[in-house]
Amino acid sequence: MKTKSNKLTSLEDFIDREMGKVGSETREEFENEYDTFKLGVLIQQAREKKGLTQEQLAQLAGTNKSYISKLERNLKDIRFSTLQRIINEGLGGHLNISINLD
């Protein structure tokens, strides 16, 4: 019978160990890539909530399915104006932006 390990690590400790402390070059790169990943997931979730296919969203936003697919899979950088079009015209939503300095 297996016994449980008491060596659990918090997510923050795991990220510190694997990606470096906050402020390190590796950690900053990780954080930036993670933000891009989150954006792709948010677009995908919003699209699915609206009941749209990638093709339909692309048509509404004036882009193509391949571009939407790449965004959702974190394979493509996005221009701010394109992001606005996808959210405003494609999804019928509004983009909220915040800046956190901590």
KOLBABA-119563 format. One line per field, with one value per residue: x, y, z of N, C-alpha, C, CB in turn; residue in three letters; residue number from 0. Coordinates in nm, 2 decimals. Glycine has a CB too. Example, Ala and Ser with C-alpha at 12.3 -4.5 7.8 and 13.67 -1.06 7.14 Angstrom:
BEGIN
n_px c(1.32  1.28) .
n_py c(-0.57  -0.22) .
n_pz c(0.78  0.71) .
ca_px c(1.23  1.37) .
ca_py c(-0.45  -0.11) .
ca_pz c(0.78  0.71) .
c_px c(1.32  1.29) .
c_py c(-0.33  0.00) .
c_pz c(0.78  0.79) .
cb_px c(1.13  1.41) .
cb_py c(-0.45  -0.06) .
cb_pz c(0.90  0.57) .
residuo c(Ala  Ser) .
num c(0  1) .
This chain:
BEGIN
n_px c(0.08  0.05  0.20  0.12  0.30  0.46  0.57  0.46  0.44  0.39  0.23  0.35  0.60  0.69  0.71  0.90  1.12  1.15  1.14  1.28  1.33  1.11  1.17  1.39  1.55  1.47  1.23  1.08  1.05  0.89  0.66  0.57  0.51  0.31  0.11  0.04  -0.05  -0.28  -0.44  -0.50  -0.65  -0.87  -0.99  -1.06  -1.25  -1.44  -1.53  -1.64  -1.84  -2.01  -2.10  -1.97  -1.78  -1.43  -1.39  -1.63  -1.59  -1.36  -1.45  -1.64  -1.46  -1.29  -1.07  -0.88  -0.95  -0.72  -0.56  -0.71  -0.70  -0.43  -0.39  -0.54  -0.40  -0.16  0.04  0.09  0.17  -0.03  -0.17  -0.27  -0.48  -0.60  -0.68  -0.87  -1.06  -1.14  -1.25  -1.44  -1.59  -1.60  -1.67  -1.86  -1.80  -1.63  -1.32  -1.13  -0.86  -0.59  -0.32  -0.08  0.15  0.28) .
n_py c(-0.12  0.22  0.51  0.84  1.12  1.37  1.59  1.81  2.08  2.43  2.60  2.84  2.81  2.60  2.71  2.91  2.75  2.61  2.80  3.02  3.30  3.58  3.84  3.74  3.67  3.43  3.38  3.61  3.57  3.34  3.43  3.62  3.46  3.30  3.48  3.54  3.28  3.26  3.46  3.34  3.13  3.26  3.38  3.15  3.04  3.24  3.24  2.98  3.00  3.18  3.02  2.99  2.89  2.86  2.95  3.10  3.31  3.42  3.52  3.71  3.89  3.97  3.82  3.52  3.16  3.01  3.20  3.26  3.00  2.97  3.17  3.08  2.86  2.96  3.02  3.25  3.59  3.88  4.16  4.47  4.61  4.41  4.23  4.39  4.40  4.13  4.08  4.29  4.31  4.04  3.88  4.04  4.17  4.36  4.49  4.49  4.64  4.63  4.74  4.60  4.67  4.54) .
n_pz c(0.00  -0.08  0.07  0.17  0.07  0.26  0.15  0.01  -0.21  -0.25  -0.53  -0.59  -0.47  -0.62  -0.88  -0.82  -0.77  -1.02  -1.22  -1.13  -0.91  -0.86  -1.08  -1.19  -1.50  -1.63  -1.50  -1.56  -1.83  -1.83  -1.70  -1.88  -2.10  -1.99  -1.95  -2.21  -2.28  -2.11  -2.23  -2.47  -2.38  -2.26  -2.48  -2.63  -2.44  -2.43  -2.69  -2.71  -2.52  -2.65  -2.84  -3.09  -3.37  -3.45  -3.71  -3.75  -3.56  -3.67  -3.91  -3.83  -3.70  -3.90  -3.97  -4.01  -3.97  -3.91  -3.78  -3.55  -3.43  -3.39  -3.20  -2.98  -2.92  -2.83  -3.01  -3.16  -3.17  -3.09  -3.23  -3.08  -3.19  -3.34  -3.14  -3.01  -3.22  -3.24  -2.99  -2.96  -3.21  -3.30  -3.07  -2.95  -2.71  -2.45  -2.40  -2.11  -1.94  -1.73  -1.52  -1.33  -1.08  -0.88) .
ca_px c(0.00  0.13  0.18  0.12  0.42  0.43  0.66  0.39  0.50  0.29  0.25  0.45  0.74  0.73  0.75  1.03  1.23  1.17  1.16  1.36  1.26  1.05  1.27  1.50  1.52  1.39  1.10  1.01  1.01  0.78  0.54  0.52  0.45  0.19  0.01  -0.01  -0.13  -0.41  -0.52  -0.56  -0.76  -0.98  -1.05  -1.13  -1.36  -1.55  -1.58  -1.72  -1.96  -2.10  -2.14  -1.90  -1.66  -1.32  -1.42  -1.73  -1.53  -1.27  -1.53  -1.69  -1.35  -1.22  -0.94  -0.90  -0.96  -0.59  -0.51  -0.78  -0.65  -0.29  -0.40  -0.59  -0.29  -0.05  0.14  0.09  0.15  -0.14  -0.17  -0.37  -0.60  -0.67  -0.74  -0.99  -1.16  -1.18  -1.34  -1.56  -1.68  -1.62  -1.74  -1.96  -1.77  -1.56  -1.18  -1.09  -0.72  -0.54  -0.18  -0.04  0.29  0.34) .
ca_py c(0.00  0.34  0.61  0.97  1.20  1.50  1.68  1.89  2.21  2.52  2.63  2.95  2.75  2.52  2.80  2.97  2.65  2.57  2.91  3.12  3.39  3.69  3.94  3.68  3.67  3.31  3.40  3.71  3.51  3.25  3.51  3.68  3.35  3.26  3.59  3.51  3.16  3.30  3.53  3.25  3.05  3.35  3.40  3.03  3.02  3.33  3.19  2.87  3.05  3.24  2.92  3.02  2.81  2.95  3.00  3.21  3.42  3.48  3.60  3.83  3.98  4.01  3.75  3.38  3.06  2.98  3.30  3.23  2.88  3.00  3.25  2.99  2.76  3.04  3.01  3.37  3.72  3.95  4.31  4.52  4.64  4.28  4.18  4.47  4.36  3.99  4.10  4.38  4.27  3.90  3.83  4.13  4.20  4.48  4.46  4.56  4.63  4.68  4.73  4.57  4.70  4.48) .
ca_pz c(0.00  -0.09  0.18  0.12  0.10  0.33  0.08  -0.08  -0.24  -0.31  -0.67  -0.59  -0.44  -0.74  -0.98  -0.78  -0.79  -1.16  -1.31  -1.07  -0.82  -0.93  -1.12  -1.27  -1.65  -1.67  -1.44  -1.64  -1.96  -1.80  -1.67  -2.01  -2.18  -1.92  -1.98  -2.35  -2.28  -2.05  -2.32  -2.57  -2.31  -2.24  -2.61  -2.66  -2.35  -2.47  -2.82  -2.69  -2.45  -2.75  -2.94  -3.22  -3.41  -3.48  -3.84  -3.74  -3.49  -3.76  -4.01  -3.76  -3.66  -4.01  -3.98  -4.06  -3.87  -3.87  -3.69  -3.42  -3.38  -3.33  -3.08  -2.88  -2.88  -2.78  -3.11  -3.24  -3.10  -3.14  -3.23  -2.99  -3.27  -3.38  -3.02  -2.99  -3.32  -3.20  -2.87  -2.98  -3.33  -3.31  -2.96  -2.90  -2.58  -2.42  -2.35  -1.99  -1.93  -1.60  -1.51  -1.19  -1.07  -0.77) .
c_px c(0.09  0.10  0.19  0.25  0.38  0.52  0.58  0.45  0.39  0.33  0.36  0.59  0.79  0.78  0.88  1.14  1.26  1.20  1.24  1.27  1.21  1.16  1.38  1.46  1.44  1.25  1.02  0.96  0.89  0.65  0.48  0.45  0.32  0.08  -0.05  -0.09  -0.27  -0.50  -0.58  -0.67  -0.88  -1.06  -1.13  -1.26  -1.48  -1.61  -1.68  -1.85  -2.06  -2.15  -2.08  -1.79  -1.55  -1.34  -1.52  -1.67  -1.44  -1.34  -1.59  -1.58  -1.27  -1.08  -0.97  -0.90  -0.82  -0.53  -0.58  -0.72  -0.51  -0.30  -0.45  -0.49  -0.16  0.07  0.16  0.08  0.03  -0.13  -0.29  -0.50  -0.68  -0.74  -0.87  -1.10  -1.22  -1.28  -1.46  -1.65  -1.70  -1.70  -1.85  -1.93  -1.69  -1.43  -1.16  -0.94  -0.68  -0.39  -0.15  0.11  0.36  0.41) .
c_py c(0.12  0.44  0.74  1.04  1.33  1.61  1.76  2.03  2.30  2.55  2.74  2.90  2.67  2.61  2.87  2.87  2.62  2.68  3.03  3.22  3.51  3.79  3.88  3.68  3.55  3.33  3.50  3.65  3.42  3.33  3.57  3.57  3.30  3.36  3.57  3.39  3.19  3.37  3.44  3.16  3.13  3.37  3.27  3.01  3.11  3.29  3.08  2.91  3.11  3.14  2.93  2.92  2.91  3.02  3.12  3.33  3.49  3.57  3.72  3.93  4.02  3.95  3.61  3.28  3.02  3.07  3.28  3.11  2.90  3.08  3.17  2.89  2.83  3.03  3.14  3.49  3.79  4.10  4.36  4.55  4.52  4.22  4.26  4.42  4.22  4.00  4.18  4.33  4.12  3.84  3.92  4.17  4.33  4.43  4.55  4.54  4.69  4.66  4.71  4.59  4.63  4.35) .
c_pz c(0.00  0.03  0.11  0.16  0.16  0.27  -0.02  -0.10  -0.30  -0.45  -0.68  -0.56  -0.56  -0.85  -0.95  -0.81  -0.94  -1.25  -1.26  -0.99  -0.91  -0.95  -1.20  -1.41  -1.69  -1.62  -1.52  -1.77  -1.94  -1.77  -1.79  -2.09  -2.12  -1.95  -2.12  -2.35  -2.22  -2.15  -2.42  -2.51  -2.30  -2.37  -2.65  -2.57  -2.39  -2.60  -2.80  -2.61  -2.54  -2.85  -3.08  -3.25  -3.44  -3.62  -3.83  -3.67  -3.59  -3.86  -3.95  -3.73  -3.78  -4.02  -4.03  -3.95  -3.82  -3.77  -3.55  -3.36  -3.32  -3.21  -2.96  -2.83  -2.85  -2.88  -3.19  -3.15  -3.16  -3.13  -3.15  -3.07  -3.31  -3.26  -2.99  -3.09  -3.28  -3.09  -2.90  -3.09  -3.33  -3.20  -2.90  -2.75  -2.57  -2.36  -2.22  -1.97  -1.79  -1.60  -1.36  -1.18  -0.95  -0.80) .
cb_px c(-0.10  0.10  0.28  0.00  0.51  0.46  0.78  0.24  0.62  0.28  0.12  0.41  0.73  0.61  0.64  1.02  1.19  1.04  1.02  1.44  1.36  0.94  1.32  1.53  1.65  1.45  1.11  1.10  1.13  0.82  0.58  0.63  0.55  0.22  0.06  0.11  -0.06  -0.39  -0.43  -0.45  -0.71  -0.94  -0.95  -1.04  -1.32  -1.49  -1.47  -1.65  -1.92  -2.02  -2.29  -1.85  -1.69  -1.18  -1.48  -1.85  -1.45  -1.19  -1.65  -1.76  -1.26  -1.21  -0.87  -0.80  -1.03  -0.50  -0.54  -0.93  -0.64  -0.21  -0.51  -0.72  -0.27  0.00  0.11  -0.03  0.28  -0.27  -0.17  -0.32  -0.56  -0.57  -0.65  -0.96  -1.10  -1.07  -1.26  -1.51  -1.61  -1.49  -1.64  -2.09  -1.68  -1.63  -1.08  -1.17  -0.65  -0.60  -0.10  -0.08  0.31  0.24) .
cb_py c(0.00  0.42  0.59  1.05  1.23  1.49  1.61  1.90  2.20  2.65  2.68  3.06  2.66  2.43  2.91  3.01  2.52  2.50  2.97  3.20  3.45  3.76  4.00  3.54  3.66  3.19  3.44  3.83  3.43  3.17  3.63  3.74  3.23  3.24  3.73  3.49  3.05  3.38  3.64  3.15  3.00  3.48  3.43  2.91  3.05  3.47  3.15  2.76  3.15  3.36  2.91  3.16  2.73  2.87  2.90  3.15  3.37  3.37  3.51  3.79  3.91  4.15  3.75  3.35  2.94  2.98  3.44  3.22  2.77  3.07  3.37  2.92  2.67  2.99  2.90  3.37  3.80  3.90  4.37  4.65  4.72  4.18  4.20  4.62  4.35  3.90  4.16  4.52  4.32  3.83  3.80  4.07  4.09  4.58  4.49  4.51  4.71  4.61  4.86  4.43  4.85  4.45) .
cb_pz c(0.12  -0.22  0.29  0.17  -0.03  0.48  0.02  -0.04  -0.35  -0.22  -0.73  -0.49  -0.31  -0.78  -1.01  -0.63  -0.72  -1.20  -1.35  -1.17  -0.72  -0.84  -0.99  -1.21  -1.73  -1.61  -1.29  -1.66  -2.02  -1.67  -1.57  -2.08  -2.20  -1.77  -1.96  -2.44  -2.19  -1.92  -2.39  -2.61  -2.18  -2.19  -2.72  -2.63  -2.21  -2.48  -2.91  -2.61  -2.34  -2.82  -2.94  -3.22  -3.54  -3.49  -3.94  -3.66  -3.37  -3.84  -4.06  -3.63  -3.56  -4.02  -3.84  -4.17  -3.93  -4.00  -3.74  -3.45  -3.49  -3.44  -3.10  -2.93  -3.00  -2.65  -3.21  -3.34  -3.12  -3.06  -3.37  -2.92  -3.40  -3.43  -2.90  -3.01  -3.46  -3.16  -2.75  -3.02  -3.45  -3.31  -2.85  -2.91  -2.52  -2.33  -2.45  -1.87  -2.04  -1.48  -1.56  -1.15  -1.05  -0.67) .
residuo c(Met  Lys  Thr  Lys  Ser  Asn  Lys  Leu  Thr  Ser  Leu  Glu  Asp  Phe  Ile  Asp  Arg  Glu  Met  Gly  Lys  Val  Gly  Ser  Glu  Thr  Arg  Glu  Glu  Phe  Glu  Asn  Glu  Tyr  Asp  Thr  Phe  Lys  Leu  Gly  Val  Leu  Ile  Gln  Gln  Ala  Arg  Glu  Lys  Lys  Gly  Leu  Thr  Gln  Glu  Gln  Leu  Ala  Gln  Leu  Ala  Gly  Thr  Asn  Lys  Ser  Tyr  Ile  Ser  Lys  Leu  Glu  Arg  Asn  Leu  Lys  Asp  Ile  Arg  Phe  Ser  Thr  Leu  Gln  Arg  Ile  Ile  Asn  Glu  Gly  Leu  Gly  Gly  His  Leu  Asn  Ile  Ser  Ile  Asn  Leu  Asp) .
num c(0  1  2  3  4  5  6  7  8  9  10  11  12  13  14  15  16  17  18  19  20  21  22  23  24  25  26  27  28  29  30  31  32  33  34  35  36  37  38  39  40  41  42  43  44  45  46  47  48  49  50  51  52  53  54  55  56  57  58  59  60  61  62  63  64  65  66  67  68  69  70  71  72  73  74  75  76  77  78  79  80  81  82  83  84  85  86  87  88  89  90  91  92  93  94  95  96  97  98  99  100  101) .
